[in-house]
């Protein structure tokens, strides 16, 4: 797959936003059918579906099977402010970090699933339980730290020293990215559910499932921050 083809989902996402803005679609308005949208935007149905999936995760549209796609109102000043105040803007944008984590940590989870020791699994289990307790207590700073430690354990268990060194060298940026999703308290518990899913795959030593669960988690974490990014389908 060439680089231009890989960028199509992001192009489609931006084109849908432009269409909504230029045509004055309001909350609750139905967009054209997916077939018509794909034709108007000049993209494939697959790329359109991926773009709509990202916009749905961000709360910008509602995709209702059998009915259509409807515009949603998005008014999240806290999310916008948090991303705008990102302290590492001179090094990388938040979306760049999430995209890096998607590639890096998904692969690491797959490796770790077949290498994790019983002791490491116990530590992960304790971490997941502790996160649930902190989220129930609404201590989101502590929950973010536990989130960081969960991912750190998996990276180290992967056995890939280069990936571990990336984490150690810029742990501050990684930790900051893991704080961002917790700015939405009403969705904070989603992180715990996603960690449980990753842990279940790890417990089964299911490499493919662990890789998929980790990638889904990071993409959903980004969406809770109001960020969508391009992911590449296998060629």
Secondary structure, 3 states (H helix, E strand, C coil): CCHHHHCHHHHHHHHHHHHHHHCCCCCCCECCCHHHHHHHHCCCHHHHHHHHHHHHHCCCEEEECCCEEEECCCCCHHHHHHHHCCCCCCCCCHHHHHHHHHHHHHHHHHHHHCCCCHHHHHHHHHHHHHHHHHHHCCCHHHHHHHHHHHHHHHHHHCCCHHHHHHHHHCHHHHHHHHHHHHHCHHHCHHHHHHHHHHHHHHHCCCHHHHHHHHHHHHHHHHHHCCCCCCCCCCC
